[in-house]
Amino acid sequence: MTGRTVRLGLLGAADIAVRRILPAVSRAPGITLTAVASRDPDRARTLAAAYGADALPDYRAVLADPRVDAVYVPVPAALHADWVRAALEAGKHVLAEKPLTTDPGTTAELVALARKSGLVLWENHLFVHHPQHRAVLDLIARGVVGEVRAVSAAFAIPPRPPADIRYRPDLGGGALLDVGVYPLRAAQLLLGPALRVAGAVLRADPARGVDVGGAALLCRDADGATAHLTFGMEHRYTSRYEVLGSTGRLRLDHAFTPPPDHRPVLLLEGPDGVRRHELEPYDQCLGGVEAFARAVRGGEATGDPKGRTGGGTAGGTTDDPTGDEAGTSGAISTRQAELTADIRRQAQYAVGGDAR
């Protein structure tokens, strides 16, 4: 569908869709909201009217609508797999909220289905589209911190309302799947995908049956570089990472959810003291939506065989981890799911369970 406006369908009126994705869709060129479905028909009608779309009776009606080219799937994590699969089988490109699924085998299966069908399948990690991470990688490549020895990344939020779906184990709740995916994706961004989980802990809330916080230690065996990840949802809000090298240290605050008007500052400590690198504000949500629309319009659903950045594709790879494909390729999503499962296994082992 090269050059044509992408007509988007919404499966579920989740909070992130209402607050962030739909406003970005309304501002992004080359994409428009066409159809909306929600478990609450009144909510669907209200959203549809606000964006000039049609309210349809249910999710299946959106998938059956020939006017819809792609769908956005912000339903609870445990429901992602079924609706992503249904969308792909209906011939729709898919932008799915993270995590893509709650199981690495299912993630790999859906990536393979998207590749076979020639469809774009993106896991919606918005933060990787922000140019601040490209700036970090450029500084590291220039050797400003020397050899990278360790990464420390943390994303934590205060407690949610008691009825929040993050506290529902049947819906894929828990801190690891909701907020832990941010520092885990940052570790891959900064150290590459060749990481293994050396250890992990998860702190459970017995009354709710979900993990509410945790930490993980990852290692890159090739050179011994490590990543220490912290995450939780009963903490003071924290969103940052730090890269420690042989000669310097680089810190980035507001790493994962900066507001559009935030002006990023990279703090670099080295032999010559502390330097500040101030960057321009950027709307990463708008950037992510624009990148998805470009991927769908470009039809690059199985990656660019020439290795050029910009496909944003199912199963594709890229030499530029902050380009249009940033964090959204099938290979990256599959590895993310594998590492997430490994963290859970190592946490079980740490309290006397079986790590297999």
Residue frames relative to the residue before (quaternion, step in Angstrom):
aa qw qx qy qz dx dy dz
M 1.0000 0.0000 0.0000 0.0000 0.00 0.00 0.00
T 0.0759 0.8499 -0.5159 0.0758 3.54 1.06 0.81
G 0.8472 0.2048 -0.1702 0.4597 3.54 -0.95 0.99
R 0.6490 0.5303 -0.3297 0.4346 3.62 1.14 -0.39
T 0.5726 -0.5864 0.4460 0.3596 3.56 -1.17 0.61
V 0.3900 -0.7081 0.5413 0.2314 3.56 -0.92 0.94
R 0.2113 -0.7745 0.5884 0.0964 3.56 -0.79 1.09
L 0.1794 -0.8432 0.5064 0.0221 3.52 -0.39 1.35
G 0.1724 -0.7484 0.6301 0.1144 3.51 -1.16 0.76
L 0.2778 -0.7601 0.5687 0.1468 3.57 -1.07 0.75
L 0.1417 -0.7744 0.6133 0.0639 3.56 -0.85 1.04
G 0.8361 0.0744 -0.0899 0.5360 3.56 0.00 1.27
A 0.2897 -0.7807 0.5364 0.1376 3.55 -0.79 1.06
A 0.0535 0.8299 -0.5495 0.0805 3.58 0.70 1.09
D 0.6825 -0.5134 0.3365 0.3967 3.54 -1.24 0.48
I 0.6684 0.5001 -0.3199 0.4481 3.60 0.89 -0.86
A 0.6115 0.5417 -0.3494 0.4588 3.58 1.10 -0.62
V 0.6998 0.4781 -0.2698 0.4571 3.56 0.87 -0.98
R 0.7495 0.4308 -0.2308 0.4465 3.59 0.83 -0.97
R 0.8412 0.2398 -0.0734 0.4790 3.58 0.90 -0.88
I 0.7577 0.4240 -0.2550 0.4256 3.58 0.61 -1.08
L 0.6903 0.4773 -0.3079 0.4481 3.62 0.77 -0.90
P 0.6347 0.4908 -0.3611 0.4753 3.67 0.90 -0.65
A 0.6396 0.5103 -0.3316 0.4697 3.61 1.04 -0.69
V 0.6231 0.5318 -0.3386 0.4629 3.60 0.98 -0.79
S 0.6637 0.5190 -0.3131 0.4383 3.59 0.95 -0.82
R 0.7240 0.4154 -0.2394 0.4959 3.60 1.19 -0.51
A 0.6188 0.5827 -0.3403 0.4022 3.57 1.18 -0.45
P 0.4170 -0.6921 0.5195 0.2777 3.58 -0.96 0.78
G 0.8154 0.3286 -0.2063 0.4296 3.54 -1.19 0.54
I 0.7461 0.2701 -0.2124 0.5703 3.59 1.22 0.30
T 0.0041 0.8014 -0.5973 0.0312 3.57 -1.04 0.79
L 0.4612 -0.6619 0.5129 0.2936 3.55 -1.13 0.67
T 0.1552 -0.8240 0.5437 0.0361 3.56 -0.72 1.13
A 0.8209 0.0201 0.0409 0.5693 3.59 0.90 -0.89
V 0.1271 -0.7831 0.6082 0.0282 3.54 -1.15 0.79
A 0.0357 0.7634 -0.6450 -0.0013 3.56 -1.09 0.75
S 0.0125 0.7854 -0.6171 0.0466 3.55 -1.10 0.77
R 0.5888 -0.5472 0.4480 0.3914 3.55 -1.24 0.40
D 0.7003 0.3708 -0.2326 0.5639 3.57 1.25 -0.49
P 0.3346 -0.7845 0.4792 0.2074 3.65 -0.19 1.18
D 0.6306 0.5311 -0.3449 0.4487 3.58 1.01 -0.72
R 0.6398 0.5129 -0.3224 0.4729 3.58 1.00 -0.79
A 0.6359 0.5240 -0.3271 0.4626 3.58 0.98 -0.79
R 0.6691 0.4939 -0.3077 0.4622 3.59 0.89 -0.87
T 0.6443 0.5227 -0.3284 0.4514 3.59 0.97 -0.80
L 0.6758 0.4829 -0.2939 0.4731 3.58 0.89 -0.91
A 0.6480 0.5243 -0.3240 0.4474 3.56 0.90 -0.89
A 0.6630 0.5032 -0.3090 0.4602 3.58 0.91 -0.87
A 0.6512 0.5351 -0.3200 0.4326 3.59 1.00 -0.80
Y 0.7960 0.2924 -0.1413 0.5108 3.60 1.07 -0.69
G 0.5380 -0.6639 0.3918 0.3410 3.57 1.21 0.35
A 0.4887 0.6426 -0.4347 0.3991 3.57 1.13 0.69
D 0.4966 -0.6227 0.5071 0.3292 3.54 -1.36 -0.03
A 0.3238 -0.7072 0.5927 0.2091 3.56 -1.08 0.78
L 0.1354 -0.8005 0.5823 0.0421 3.55 -0.72 1.11
P 0.6497 -0.5974 0.3050 0.3578 3.60 -1.06 0.64
D 0.8117 -0.0676 0.0616 0.5768 3.62 1.05 -0.61
Y 0.7256 -0.4432 0.3025 0.4308 3.55 -1.33 0.15
R 0.6352 0.5421 -0.3375 0.4345 3.58 0.97 -0.80
A 0.6229 0.5391 -0.3410 0.4529 3.57 1.06 -0.69
V 0.6227 0.5212 -0.3409 0.4737 3.60 1.07 -0.70
L 0.6822 0.4903 -0.2926 0.4567 3.58 0.91 -0.91
A 0.6878 0.4729 -0.2801 0.4742 3.58 1.12 -0.60
D 0.5440 0.6415 -0.3971 0.3672 3.60 1.22 -0.31
P 0.3711 -0.7577 0.4872 0.2255 3.65 -0.56 1.06
R 0.5898 0.5775 -0.3766 0.4205 3.59 1.20 -0.29
V 0.6512 0.5331 -0.3092 0.4428 3.61 1.19 -0.50
D 0.2399 -0.7839 0.5619 0.1102 3.58 -0.77 1.09
A 0.8032 0.0558 0.0429 0.5916 3.57 1.02 -0.87
V 0.1976 -0.7760 0.5849 0.1290 3.54 -1.21 0.47
Y 0.2874 -0.6981 0.6278 0.1897 3.50 -1.31 0.55
V 0.1466 -0.8160 0.5589 0.0172 3.56 -0.76 1.15
P 0.0744 0.8217 -0.5602 0.0738 3.63 -0.14 1.25
V 0.3036 0.7603 -0.5216 0.2401 3.61 1.15 0.49
P 0.6969 -0.4521 0.3158 0.4585 3.66 -1.18 0.23
A 0.6792 -0.5587 0.3021 0.3679 3.55 -1.10 0.82
A 0.6677 0.5199 -0.3153 0.4294 3.61 0.92 -0.83
L 0.6900 0.4614 -0.2733 0.4861 3.60 1.23 -0.37
H 0.4273 0.7336 -0.4521 0.2737 3.60 1.24 -0.19
A 0.6788 0.5350 -0.3195 0.3884 3.56 0.70 -1.10
D 0.6850 0.4968 -0.3040 0.4375 3.59 0.79 -0.97
W 0.7391 0.4215 -0.2489 0.4627 3.57 0.85 -0.92
V 0.5895 0.5276 -0.3754 0.4830 3.59 1.12 -0.50
R 0.6514 0.5059 -0.3167 0.4685 3.59 0.93 -0.86
A 0.6611 0.5084 -0.3115 0.4554 3.58 0.89 -0.89
A 0.6499 0.5165 -0.3161 0.4594 3.57 1.01 -0.81
L 0.6597 0.4959 -0.3101 0.4719 3.58 0.91 -0.88
E 0.6656 0.4960 -0.3076 0.4651 3.59 0.94 -0.82
A 0.6607 0.4743 -0.2979 0.4998 3.57 1.23 -0.45
G 0.5510 -0.6515 0.3740 0.3634 3.58 1.29 0.07
K 0.5149 0.6437 -0.4164 0.3836 3.58 1.20 0.45
H 0.4485 -0.6165 0.5714 0.3038 3.54 -1.17 0.65
V 0.2060 -0.8177 0.5336 0.0641 3.59 -1.07 0.69
L 0.0871 -0.7041 0.7023 0.0578 3.49 -1.17 0.89
A 0.0309 -0.8300 0.5554 -0.0411 3.58 -0.37 1.26
E 0.4999 -0.6317 0.4946 0.3261 3.54 -1.04 0.75
K 0.5142 -0.6277 0.4939 0.3123 3.51 -1.26 0.53
P 0.5612 -0.2298 -0.7950 0.0122 1.54 -2.02 1.42
L 0.6333 -0.5470 0.3739 0.4000 3.56 -1.12 0.64
T 0.7408 -0.1314 0.0557 0.6563 3.57 1.09 -0.79
T 0.5369 -0.6185 0.4627 0.3393 3.56 -1.30 0.01
D 0.7329 0.3588 -0.1960 0.5437 3.59 1.27 0.13
P 0.4681 -0.7128 0.4356 0.2881 3.64 -0.69 0.99
G 0.6264 0.5380 -0.3495 0.4427 3.59 1.02 -0.67
T 0.6602 0.4940 -0.2985 0.4807 3.56 1.00 -0.82
T 0.6121 0.5421 -0.3482 0.4584 3.57 1.02 -0.74
A 0.6704 0.4942 -0.2983 0.4661 3.58 0.86 -0.95
E 0.6302 0.5424 -0.3265 0.4495 3.58 1.03 -0.81
L 0.6921 0.4709 -0.2821 0.4687 3.59 0.91 -0.91
V 0.6017 0.5422 -0.3506 0.4702 3.58 1.08 -0.70
A 0.6643 0.4970 -0.3012 0.4702 3.58 0.95 -0.88
L 0.6374 0.5250 -0.3247 0.4611 3.60 1.02 -0.78
A 0.6523 0.5072 -0.3152 0.4668 3.58 0.96 -0.85
R 0.6458 0.5213 -0.3167 0.4592 3.56 0.97 -0.88
K 0.6706 0.5063 -0.2912 0.4574 3.57 0.90 -0.97
S 0.7250 0.4439 -0.2305 0.4735 3.56 1.05 -0.82
G 0.4205 -0.7192 0.4564 0.3124 3.58 1.26 -0.19
L 0.5044 0.6550 -0.4051 0.3904 3.55 1.14 0.71
V 0.4713 -0.6511 0.5197 0.2895 3.54 -1.20 0.61
L 0.0017 0.7705 -0.6367 0.0293 3.56 -0.93 0.99
W 0.0097 0.8218 -0.5662 0.0629 3.56 -0.46 1.24
E 0.2938 -0.6921 0.6340 0.1810 3.50 -1.16 0.81
N 0.3944 -0.8017 0.4104 0.1824 3.54 -0.55 1.21
H 0.1307 0.7506 -0.6262 0.1654 3.56 0.32 1.31
L 0.2240 -0.8287 0.4990 0.1186 3.58 -0.02 1.27
F 0.6447 0.5853 -0.3519 0.3434 3.59 0.86 -0.90
V 0.6238 0.5735 -0.3572 0.3929 3.61 1.04 -0.64
H 0.6144 0.5556 -0.3526 0.4353 3.59 1.23 -0.27
H 0.5534 0.6229 -0.4003 0.3814 3.62 1.22 -0.22
P 0.4985 -0.6923 0.4354 0.2876 3.63 -0.81 0.97
Q 0.5093 0.6541 -0.4379 0.3478 3.62 1.17 -0.30
H 0.6604 0.5032 -0.3195 0.4567 3.60 1.07 -0.63
R 0.5890 0.5339 -0.3640 0.4852 3.57 1.15 -0.55
A 0.6343 0.5269 -0.3262 0.4622 3.58 1.04 -0.77
V 0.6295 0.5224 -0.3315 0.4700 3.59 1.02 -0.78
L 0.6824 0.4899 -0.2902 0.4585 3.58 0.84 -0.96
D 0.6274 0.5319 -0.3371 0.4581 3.58 1.05 -0.71
L 0.6531 0.5036 -0.3134 0.4708 3.60 0.95 -0.84
I 0.6401 0.5106 -0.3285 0.4708 3.58 0.97 -0.79
A 0.6603 0.5156 -0.3070 0.4515 3.58 0.94 -0.90
R 0.6640 0.4930 -0.2972 0.4772 3.58 1.15 -0.61
G 0.5208 -0.6874 0.3836 0.3304 3.57 1.27 -0.01
V 0.3442 0.7835 -0.4745 0.2061 3.58 1.19 0.31
V 0.7361 0.3207 -0.2403 0.5454 3.62 1.18 -0.31
G 0.5299 -0.6141 0.4151 0.4121 3.58 1.26 0.05
E 0.7497 -0.2963 0.2667 0.5283 3.55 -1.06 -0.74
V 0.4279 -0.7064 0.4994 0.2618 3.58 -0.81 0.99
R 0.1624 -0.8073 0.5647 0.0554 3.55 -0.75 1.11
A 0.8214 -0.0493 0.0891 0.5612 3.58 0.92 -0.83
V 0.1753 -0.7328 0.6479 0.1114 3.51 -1.29 0.60
S 0.0758 -0.7592 0.6446 0.0484 3.54 -1.09 0.80
A 0.0489 0.8114 -0.5777 0.0744 3.59 -0.70 1.04
A 0.0170 -0.8085 0.5873 -0.0332 3.57 -0.99 0.86
F 0.0696 0.7497 -0.6576 0.0263 3.52 -1.11 0.79
A 0.1411 0.7871 -0.5801 0.1550 3.54 -0.64 1.16
I 0.1523 -0.7844 0.5986 0.0561 3.54 -1.16 0.70
P 0.5769 -0.5714 0.4383 0.3854 3.61 -1.21 0.38
P 0.6926 -0.4623 0.3358 0.4403 3.61 -1.26 0.25
R 0.3809 -0.7114 0.5516 0.2113 3.53 -1.17 0.73
P 0.6637 -0.4609 0.3690 0.4592 3.62 -1.21 0.14
P 0.6526 -0.5733 0.3210 0.3774 3.62 -0.99 0.74
A 0.7262 0.4355 -0.2497 0.4697 3.60 1.02 -0.72
D 0.3754 0.7515 -0.4772 0.2582 3.60 1.25 0.05
I 0.5399 -0.6522 0.4259 0.3190 3.60 -1.00 0.83
R 0.5302 0.6285 -0.4176 0.3866 3.61 1.18 -0.30
Y 0.6878 0.4496 -0.2738 0.4997 3.58 1.23 -0.40
R 0.5831 0.5776 -0.3666 0.4381 3.60 1.27 0.19
P 0.3049 -0.7749 0.5182 0.1950 3.65 -0.34 1.13
D 0.6408 0.5417 -0.3316 0.4313 3.59 1.08 -0.67
L 0.7120 0.4092 -0.2512 0.5123 3.58 1.25 -0.33
G 0.6004 -0.5892 0.3550 0.4078 3.57 1.25 0.28
G 0.2969 0.7857 -0.4938 0.2252 3.56 1.11 0.65
G 0.4541 0.6811 -0.5095 0.2652 3.52 -1.36 -0.07
A 0.6156 -0.6007 0.3833 0.3367 3.53 -1.17 0.68
L 0.6247 0.5657 -0.3602 0.4000 3.60 0.91 -0.81
L 0.7418 0.4080 -0.2356 0.4772 3.58 0.78 -0.99
D 0.7080 0.4690 -0.2801 0.4476 3.59 1.06 -0.61
V 0.8302 0.1408 -0.0560 0.5364 3.60 0.75 -0.99
G 0.5797 0.6093 -0.3751 0.3897 3.59 1.15 -0.50
V 0.5846 0.6001 -0.3759 0.3961 3.58 1.14 -0.53
Y 0.5878 0.5930 -0.3739 0.4037 3.62 1.14 -0.48
P 0.7273 0.3818 -0.2730 0.5007 3.65 0.61 -0.94
L 0.6000 0.5519 -0.3732 0.4428 3.61 1.09 -0.54
R 0.6604 0.4779 -0.3091 0.4899 3.58 0.96 -0.80
A 0.6206 0.5368 -0.3455 0.4553 3.60 1.05 -0.70
A 0.6197 0.5390 -0.3471 0.4528 3.61 1.02 -0.74
Q 0.6575 0.4883 -0.3108 0.4824 3.58 0.99 -0.79
L 0.6263 0.5511 -0.3283 0.4430 3.55 1.02 -0.80
L 0.7676 0.3972 -0.1867 0.4671 3.55 0.89 -0.99
L 0.7954 0.2829 -0.1344 0.5189 3.59 1.04 -0.71
G 0.5393 -0.6191 0.4138 0.3933 3.59 1.22 -0.21
P 0.6383 -0.5861 0.3561 0.3497 3.59 -1.24 0.32
A 0.5895 0.6014 -0.3715 0.3910 3.63 1.20 -0.33
L 0.3403 0.7296 -0.5022 0.3157 3.54 0.67 1.19
R 0.1210 -0.7562 0.6328 0.1143 3.53 -1.22 0.50
V 0.4711 -0.6628 0.5074 0.2852 3.54 -1.20 0.59
A 0.2206 -0.8058 0.5414 0.0942 3.56 -0.52 1.23
G 0.7918 -0.1392 0.1049 0.5853 3.58 1.16 -0.50
A 0.0188 0.8030 -0.5948 0.0310 3.56 -1.18 0.49
V 0.0914 -0.7503 0.6484 0.0911 3.51 -1.32 0.41
L 0.0991 -0.7554 0.6444 0.0661 3.53 -1.19 0.67
R 0.2430 -0.7613 0.5838 0.1435 3.57 -0.91 0.90
A 0.2167 -0.8208 0.5221 0.0828 3.56 -0.45 1.22
D 0.2876 -0.6775 0.6422 0.2143 3.50 -1.34 0.46
P 0.3324 -0.7908 0.4722 0.2028 3.61 -0.15 1.24
A 0.6412 0.5456 -0.3383 0.4204 3.57 1.00 -0.72
R 0.7543 0.3682 -0.2005 0.5053 3.57 1.05 -0.75
G 0.3897 -0.7531 0.4568 0.2690 3.56 1.17 -0.47
V 0.6502 0.4567 -0.3341 0.5070 3.58 1.19 0.51
D 0.5076 -0.5982 0.5091 0.3540 3.54 -1.29 0.30
V 0.1988 -0.8000 0.5590 0.0898 3.57 -0.96 0.87
G 0.7985 0.0147 -0.0332 0.6009 3.58 1.26 0.10
G 0.1343 0.8057 -0.5719 0.0756 3.52 -1.25 0.25
A 0.2034 -0.7442 0.6211 0.1379 3.50 -1.39 -0.05
A 0.0816 -0.7893 0.6072 0.0400 3.56 -1.21 0.52
L 0.2175 -0.7363 0.6261 0.1362 3.53 -1.23 0.63
L 0.0789 -0.7916 0.6059 0.0026 3.55 -0.74 1.13
C 0.1543 -0.7967 0.5812 0.0612 3.56 -1.14 0.62
R 0.2422 -0.7122 0.6381 0.1643 3.55 -1.18 0.72
D 0.3392 -0.8102 0.4400 0.1870 3.54 -0.12 1.31
A 0.5632 0.6357 -0.3924 0.3531 3.60 1.06 -0.62
D 0.8296 0.0737 -0.0193 0.5532 3.60 0.99 -0.78
G 0.5585 -0.6477 0.3745 0.3583 3.60 1.25 0.12
A 0.3896 0.7078 -0.5007 0.3106 3.61 1.21 0.18
T 0.1855 -0.8035 0.5619 0.0656 3.56 -1.03 0.84
A 0.1659 -0.7426 0.6354 0.1312 3.51 -1.36 0.32
H 0.1282 -0.7761 0.6149 0.0552 3.55 -0.81 1.05
L 0.1047 -0.8248 0.5556 -0.0059 3.54 -0.56 1.22
T 0.0611 -0.7782 0.6248 0.0146 3.56 -1.03 0.87
F 0.0909 0.7998 -0.5853 0.0972 3.57 -0.93 0.87
G 0.1880 0.7922 -0.5671 0.1244 3.55 -1.15 0.50
M 0.2351 -0.7724 0.5728 0.1414 3.54 -1.30 0.27
E 0.6518 0.3604 -0.3886 0.5424 3.51 0.97 1.01
H 0.4742 0.6705 -0.3862 0.4199 3.53 1.09 0.90
R 0.5920 -0.4730 0.4794 0.4427 3.51 -1.35 -0.05
Y 0.5649 -0.6186 0.4153 0.3547 3.57 -0.95 0.85
T 0.0817 0.7822 -0.6078 0.1098 3.56 -0.80 1.08
S 0.0852 0.7859 -0.6023 0.1113 3.57 -0.87 0.98
R 0.4316 0.7018 -0.4544 0.3388 3.59 0.11 1.24
Y 0.0299 -0.7596 0.6387 0.1193 3.50 -1.37 0.09
E 0.1935 -0.7657 0.6082 0.0797 3.52 -1.32 0.49
V 0.1779 -0.7611 0.6165 0.0947 3.55 -1.05 0.84
L 0.1268 -0.7962 0.5908 0.0319 3.57 -0.66 1.15
G 0.0703 -0.8203 0.5677 0.0010 3.55 -0.70 1.12
S 0.7201 -0.4423 0.3177 0.4301 3.53 -1.31 -0.08
T 0.8046 0.2252 -0.1209 0.5360 3.63 1.11 -0.51
G 0.8213 0.1227 -0.0529 0.5546 3.60 1.18 -0.15
R 0.2657 -0.7379 0.6006 0.1553 3.51 -1.39 0.10
L 0.1170 -0.7905 0.6002 0.0332 3.56 -0.98 0.90
R 0.0724 -0.8095 0.5827 -0.0010 3.58 -0.82 1.00
L 0.0564 -0.7731 0.6315 0.0193 3.54 -1.10 0.84
D 0.1567 -0.7627 0.6223 0.0806 3.56 -0.76 1.09
H 0.7778 0.2490 -0.2421 0.5238 3.57 -1.26 0.43
A 0.1854 0.8486 -0.4759 0.1378 3.53 1.03 0.85
F 0.8094 0.3636 -0.1487 0.4365 3.59 0.92 -0.85
T 0.8244 0.0954 -0.0418 0.5563 3.61 0.94 -0.75
P 0.1133 0.8148 -0.5619 0.0865 3.63 0.69 0.97
P 0.4769 -0.6422 0.5007 0.3309 3.62 -1.00 0.67
P 0.6756 -0.5377 0.3155 0.3935 3.60 -1.14 0.53
D 0.7243 0.4277 -0.2535 0.4777 3.60 1.08 -0.62
H 0.4460 0.6966 -0.4569 0.3272 3.60 1.25 0.10
R 0.2451 -0.7556 0.5934 0.1299 3.55 -0.98 0.94
P 0.3088 -0.7987 0.4807 0.1888 3.62 -0.18 1.22
V 0.1174 -0.7602 0.6354 0.0682 3.52 -1.21 0.66
L 0.1832 -0.7527 0.6249 0.0970 3.56 -0.81 1.06
L 0.1841 -0.7789 0.5926 0.0913 3.58 -0.75 1.06
L 0.0611 -0.8113 0.5811 -0.0205 3.54 -0.61 1.19
E 0.0993 -0.7832 0.6133 0.0260 3.56 -0.72 1.13
G 0.1407 0.7940 -0.5779 0.1257 3.55 -0.80 1.02
P 0.7859 -0.3187 0.2262 0.4792 3.58 -1.24 -0.25
D 0.7168 0.4350 -0.2466 0.4860 3.59 1.14 -0.60
G 0.6928 -0.4543 0.2866 0.4811 3.58 1.19 0.27
V 0.6609 -0.4953 0.3953 0.4020 3.55 -1.28 -0.48
R 0.0644 -0.7836 0.6177 0.0181 3.54 -0.94 0.97
R 0.2729 -0.7436 0.5916 0.1503 3.54 -1.18 0.69
H 0.1101 -0.7566 0.6412 0.0655 3.54 -0.93 0.93
E 0.1092 -0.8115 0.5730 0.0350 3.58 -0.34 1.24
L 0.1776 -0.8022 0.5680 0.0491 3.54 -0.90 1.04
E 0.5953 -0.5725 0.4264 0.3689 3.55 -1.28 0.26
P 0.5643 -0.5768 0.4505 0.3821 3.61 -1.14 0.52
Y 0.0186 -0.7909 0.6116 -0.0054 3.56 -1.21 0.54
D 0.3330 -0.7245 0.5708 0.1959 3.57 -1.01 0.84
Q 0.2237 -0.8245 0.5048 0.1238 3.58 -0.04 1.29
C 0.5943 0.5594 -0.3711 0.4430 3.60 1.13 -0.51
L 0.6513 0.4878 -0.3028 0.4963 3.56 0.95 -0.87
G 0.6520 0.5273 -0.3139 0.4452 3.57 0.95 -0.87
G 0.6581 0.5116 -0.3100 0.4572 3.57 1.00 -0.80
V 0.6523 0.5005 -0.3108 0.4768 3.58 0.98 -0.84
E 0.6458 0.5144 -0.3225 0.4630 3.59 0.94 -0.83
A 0.6523 0.5163 -0.3171 0.4554 3.59 0.96 -0.84
F 0.6386 0.5129 -0.3289 0.4701 3.59 0.98 -0.81
A 0.6591 0.5070 -0.3165 0.4564 3.59 0.89 -0.87
R 0.6394 0.5168 -0.3296 0.4642 3.59 0.99 -0.77
A 0.6388 0.5300 -0.3266 0.4521 3.57 0.99 -0.84
V 0.6739 0.4838 -0.2993 0.4714 3.59 0.91 -0.90
R 0.6820 0.4802 -0.2989 0.4636 3.59 0.87 -0.89
G 0.6803 0.4992 -0.2960 0.4475 3.58 1.07 -0.68
G 0.3571 -0.7784 0.4597 0.2350 3.56 1.24 -0.31
E 0.4662 0.6853 -0.4450 0.3391 3.59 1.20 0.39
A 0.0762 0.8682 -0.4849 0.0730 3.55 0.59 1.17
T 0.7631 0.3234 -0.2179 0.5154 3.60 1.14 -0.15
G 0.6715 -0.5042 0.3006 0.4521 3.56 1.16 0.50
D 0.4554 -0.6714 0.5175 0.2722 3.54 -1.23 0.51
P 0.3982 -0.7523 0.4605 0.2520 3.61 -0.47 1.09
K 0.6415 0.5180 -0.3303 0.4594 3.58 1.20 -0.33
G 0.5035 -0.6874 0.4049 0.3317 3.56 1.29 0.01
R 0.4159 0.7149 -0.4737 0.3027 3.59 1.22 0.32
T 0.5062 -0.6463 0.4801 0.3090 3.55 -1.06 0.75
G 0.6495 0.5849 -0.3766 0.3068 3.53 -1.21 0.52
G 0.5298 0.6629 -0.4181 0.3240 3.60 1.14 0.00
G 0.1267 -0.8113 0.5578 0.1207 3.57 0.87 -0.87
T 0.4045 0.8097 -0.3397 0.2557 3.52 1.12 0.65
A 0.5746 -0.5517 0.4698 0.3805 3.49 -1.32 0.28
G 0.8478 0.1341 -0.1179 0.4994 3.51 -0.79 1.06
G 0.5666 0.6127 -0.3887 0.3904 3.58 1.21 -0.18
T 0.2379 -0.7372 0.6057 0.1818 3.54 -1.31 0.19
T 0.1682 -0.7890 0.5844 0.0882 3.55 -1.25 0.25
D 0.4538 -0.6692 0.5136 0.2872 3.53 -1.17 0.56
D 0.7174 0.3712 -0.2220 0.5461 3.57 1.24 -0.34
P 0.2362 -0.8279 0.4898 0.1371 3.62 -0.16 1.21
T 0.7109 0.3726 -0.2927 0.5198 3.60 1.19 0.10
G 0.4312 0.6780 -0.4800 0.3521 3.58 1.14 0.48
D 0.7972 -0.2880 0.2012 0.4910 3.58 -1.25 -0.34
E 0.6852 0.4679 -0.2813 0.4822 3.56 1.14 -0.56
A 0.3269 0.8150 -0.4535 0.1525 3.56 1.31 -0.11
G 0.8736 -0.0160 -0.0108 0.4863 3.52 -0.66 1.14
T 0.6689 0.5367 -0.2869 0.4268 3.56 1.23 0.01
S 0.5128 0.6533 -0.4378 0.3444 3.59 1.16 -0.19
G 0.6434 -0.5517 0.3694 0.3810 3.53 -1.20 0.55
A 0.6339 0.5408 -0.3383 0.4374 3.57 0.99 -0.80
I 0.6742 0.4868 -0.2988 0.4682 3.58 0.94 -0.85
S 0.6558 0.5080 -0.3181 0.4589 3.59 0.94 -0.84
T 0.6429 0.5186 -0.3250 0.4606 3.57 1.00 -0.79
R 0.6687 0.4814 -0.3047 0.4777 3.58 0.93 -0.87
Q 0.6034 0.5521 -0.3525 0.4548 3.59 1.03 -0.71
A 0.6731 0.4924 -0.2959 0.4658 3.57 0.91 -0.91
E 0.6382 0.5265 -0.3289 0.4554 3.59 1.01 -0.76
L 0.6768 0.4870 -0.2952 0.4666 3.57 0.91 -0.90
T 0.6151 0.5431 -0.3437 0.4566 3.59 1.05 -0.75
A 0.6623 0.4908 -0.3005 0.4797 3.58 0.95 -0.88
D 0.6367 0.5269 -0.3288 0.4570 3.59 1.03 -0.75
I 0.6166 0.5340 -0.3470 0.4628 3.59 1.02 -0.73
R 0.6631 0.4964 -0.3142 0.4638 3.58 0.92 -0.87
R 0.6543 0.5093 -0.3176 0.4601 3.61 0.97 -0.81
Q 0.6693 0.4918 -0.3064 0.4651 3.59 0.93 -0.87
A 0.6281 0.5261 -0.3377 0.4633 3.58 1.08 -0.67
Q 0.6296 0.5166 -0.3300 0.4774 3.58 1.06 -0.70
Y 0.6418 0.5263 -0.3117 0.4626 3.54 1.03 -0.84
A 0.6393 0.5587 -0.3262 0.4158 3.59 1.00 -0.82
V 0.7432 0.3424 -0.2173 0.5322 3.61 1.15 -0.48
G 0.7254 -0.4852 0.2337 0.4286 3.53 1.17 0.63
G 0.5144 0.6388 -0.4231 0.3850 3.56 1.25 0.25
D 0.5987 -0.5420 0.4445 0.3876 3.54 -1.34 -0.18
A 0.3195 -0.7913 0.4953 0.1626 3.59 -0.62 1.13
R 0.4590 0.6967 -0.4561 0.3095 3.60 1.21 -0.03
